[in-house]
Amino acid sequence: MATITYTVTVANSGSGNVYYIDGAANPALTFARGNTYVFNLSDNSNSGHPLAIVLFMAKAWETLLMLQV
């Protein structure tokens, strides 16, 4: 088990605002059972941009959980 911290920022990519996770624009994230995931939203660029996380079942596109922080 591990604690993984992601730093979240928001920047305008030229076609609108985009979330950056650890400097990568809109990356796909993979989560492992038992780990703890921390999303560091302390950067001022996040102001007014609520982060929503949606989890999908593999190959099923069925929404399991949406967490807005």
C-alpha positions as CSV (number, residue, x, y, z in Angstrom):
1,M,0.0,0.0,0.0
2,A,1.2,3.5,-0.9
3,T,0.1,7.1,-0.8
4,I,0.3,8.7,-4.2
5,T,0.0,12.5,-4.5
6,Y,-0.9,14.2,-7.7
7,T,-0.5,18.0,-8.1
8,V,-3.4,19.5,-10.0
9,T,-3.2,22.8,-11.9
10,V,-5.5,24.5,-14.5
11,A,-4.2,26.3,-17.6
12,N,-5.6,27.6,-20.8
13,S,-4.3,25.4,-23.7
14,G,-5.5,27.8,-26.3
15,S,-8.8,26.2,-26.8
16,G,-10.0,26.5,-23.2
17,N,-9.0,25.6,-19.7
18,V,-7.5,22.2,-19.1
19,Y,-6.6,20.2,-16.0
20,Y,-2.9,19.3,-15.6
21,I,-2.0,16.4,-13.3
22,D,1.7,16.5,-12.5
23,G,2.2,18.6,-15.6
24,A,0.4,16.4,-18.0
25,A,-2.8,17.6,-19.7
26,N,-5.9,15.5,-19.0
27,P,-4.0,12.2,-18.3
28,A,-5.7,8.9,-17.8
29,L,-5.1,7.8,-14.3
30,T,-5.0,4.2,-13.0
31,F,-5.9,3.4,-9.4
32,A,-4.9,0.3,-7.5
33,R,-7.0,-1.1,-4.6
34,G,-5.4,-0.4,-1.2
35,N,-3.5,2.7,-2.2
36,T,-4.4,6.2,-1.0
37,Y,-4.6,9.0,-3.6
38,V,-4.2,12.7,-2.7
39,F,-5.0,15.4,-5.2
40,N,-3.1,18.6,-4.2
41,L,-5.4,21.5,-5.3
42,S,-3.4,24.2,-3.5
43,D,-2.3,26.0,-6.7
44,N,-4.2,29.2,-7.3
45,S,-5.1,28.2,-10.8
46,N,-7.7,25.8,-9.4
47,S,-9.8,28.6,-8.0
48,G,-13.2,28.4,-9.6
49,H,-12.5,25.0,-11.2
50,P,-14.0,22.2,-9.1
51,L,-12.4,18.9,-9.8
52,A,-14.6,15.9,-10.5
53,I,-13.3,12.3,-10.6
54,V,-15.4,9.7,-12.5
55,L,-14.5,6.0,-12.3
56,F,-15.6,3.6,-15.0
57,M,-15.6,-0.2,-15.1
58,A,-13.1,-1.5,-17.6
59,K,-14.8,-2.1,-21.0
60,A,-18.2,-1.1,-19.7
61,W,-18.4,2.7,-19.6
62,E,-20.8,2.5,-16.7
63,T,-20.3,5.2,-14.2
64,L,-19.5,3.7,-10.8
65,L,-18.7,6.8,-8.8
66,M,-18.4,10.6,-9.2
67,L,-16.6,12.5,-6.5
68,Q,-16.5,16.3,-6.7
69,V,-14.0,17.9,-4.5
